Amino acid sequence: MKILLDTHVFIWMASDPDKLSQKATETILDKNNQLYLSSVNLWEITP
């Protein structure tokens, strides 16, 4: 499955994975899924 990560999910995944639900963590770690980021993610986190 193709998964487009929301900005806060991407940040939590990298910095505080305990904030993610068990289902979200399982989905992200599933090797059968392809994770994607949008260019908007970078725009949202740039000061």
Backbone as JSON, one array per atom type, in Angstrom:
{
  "sequence": "MKILLDTHVFIWMASDPDKLSQKATETILDKNNQLYLSSVNLWEITP",
  "N": [[0.85, -1.16, 0.0], [0.47, 2.29, -0.68], [1.52, 4.96, 1.25], [0.92, 8.2, 2.25], [2.56, 10.31, 4.26], [1.45, 12.42, 6.84], [2.52, 15.66, 7.99], [2.83, 15.97, 10.84], [2.82, 13.3, 11.65], [5.13, 12.32, 10.42], [7.06, 13.87, 11.8], [6.62, 13.02, 14.46], [7.2, 10.3, 14.15], [9.94, 10.4, 13.74], [10.91, 11.79, 15.99], [9.45, 11.32, 18.38], [8.16, 8.6, 18.7], [6.37, 7.33, 20.44], [4.08, 8.82, 20.54], [2.55, 8.04, 18.45], [-0.17, 5.97, 17.4], [-0.67, 2.44, 18.0], [-1.57, 1.12, 15.72], [-0.84, 2.97, 13.7], [1.95, 2.88, 13.95], [2.45, 0.18, 13.31], [1.58, 0.18, 10.65], [3.39, 1.98, 9.46], [5.8, 0.63, 9.87], [5.45, -1.67, 8.4], [6.82, -3.57, 5.94], [5.71, -4.0, 3.48], [4.45, -1.72, 2.75], [4.71, 1.41, 1.07], [6.24, 4.37, 1.9], [5.59, 7.82, 1.66], [6.47, 11.27, 1.3], [5.24, 14.55, 1.0], [6.14, 17.45, -0.91], [5.1, 19.56, 0.38], [5.28, 18.9, 3.06], [7.91, 19.61, 3.75], [7.78, 22.36, 3.38], [5.94, 23.01, 5.41], [7.4, 22.55, 7.76], [9.56, 24.22, 7.66], [11.08, 27.08, 8.98]],
  "CA": [[0.0, 0.0, 0.0], [1.19, 3.56, -0.69], [1.12, 5.77, 2.4], [1.41, 9.57, 2.26], [2.64, 10.7, 5.67], [1.14, 13.77, 7.26], [3.7, 16.28, 8.58], [3.01, 15.66, 12.26], [3.15, 11.88, 11.77], [6.53, 12.23, 10.06], [7.85, 14.43, 12.9], [6.5, 12.12, 15.61], [7.9, 9.07, 13.81], [11.37, 10.64, 13.87], [11.34, 12.37, 17.26], [8.72, 10.83, 19.56], [7.25, 7.58, 18.16], [5.35, 6.92, 21.41], [2.87, 9.6, 20.29], [1.79, 7.37, 17.4], [-0.96, 4.82, 17.83], [-0.1, 1.14, 17.64], [-1.94, 0.87, 14.32], [0.01, 3.83, 12.86], [3.31, 2.34, 14.01], [2.46, -1.06, 12.54], [1.45, 0.54, 9.24], [4.65, 2.6, 9.03], [6.88, -0.37, 9.9], [5.14, -2.77, 7.49], [7.72, -3.53, 4.78], [4.91, -4.06, 2.26], [3.94, -0.39, 2.47], [5.65, 2.41, 0.56], [5.99, 5.63, 2.57], [5.86, 9.0, 0.84], [6.34, 12.61, 1.85], [4.92, 15.57, 0.01], [7.0, 18.63, -0.81], [4.43, 20.43, 1.34], [5.81, 18.57, 4.39], [9.09, 20.44, 3.98], [7.31, 23.75, 3.5], [5.28, 23.18, 6.7], [8.34, 22.5, 8.89], [10.62, 25.21, 7.48], [10.7, 28.36, 9.63]],
  "C": [[0.9, 1.24, 0.0], [0.63, 4.43, 0.42], [1.75, 7.15, 2.28], [1.37, 10.05, 3.71], [2.3, 12.18, 5.87], [2.38, 14.33, 7.98], [3.89, 15.9, 10.04], [3.34, 14.19, 12.48], [4.63, 11.67, 11.45], [7.42, 12.73, 11.21], [7.8, 13.51, 14.11], [7.25, 10.81, 15.36], [9.4, 9.23, 14.08], [11.78, 11.06, 15.28], [10.67, 11.78, 18.5], [7.69, 9.77, 19.14], [6.18, 7.09, 19.14], [4.05, 7.69, 21.24], [1.98, 8.94, 19.23], [0.99, 6.21, 17.98], [-0.26, 3.53, 17.4], [-0.37, 0.83, 16.17], [-1.07, 1.7, 13.37], [1.42, 3.29, 12.81], [3.41, 1.07, 13.18], [2.4, -0.77, 11.04], [2.75, 1.11, 8.7], [5.76, 1.56, 8.93], [6.65, -1.55, 8.94], [5.95, -2.62, 6.2], [6.97, -3.59, 3.45], [4.35, -2.7, 1.84], [5.07, 0.51, 1.95], [5.28, 3.74, 1.19], [6.42, 6.79, 1.68], [5.7, 10.25, 1.67], [6.01, 13.55, 0.7], [5.93, 16.71, 0.15], [6.39, 19.64, 0.17], [4.92, 20.15, 2.76], [7.02, 19.46, 4.71], [8.72, 21.9, 4.16], [6.7, 23.99, 4.88], [6.26, 23.22, 7.86], [9.49, 23.5, 8.77], [10.19, 26.52, 8.13], [10.65, 29.51, 8.66]]
}
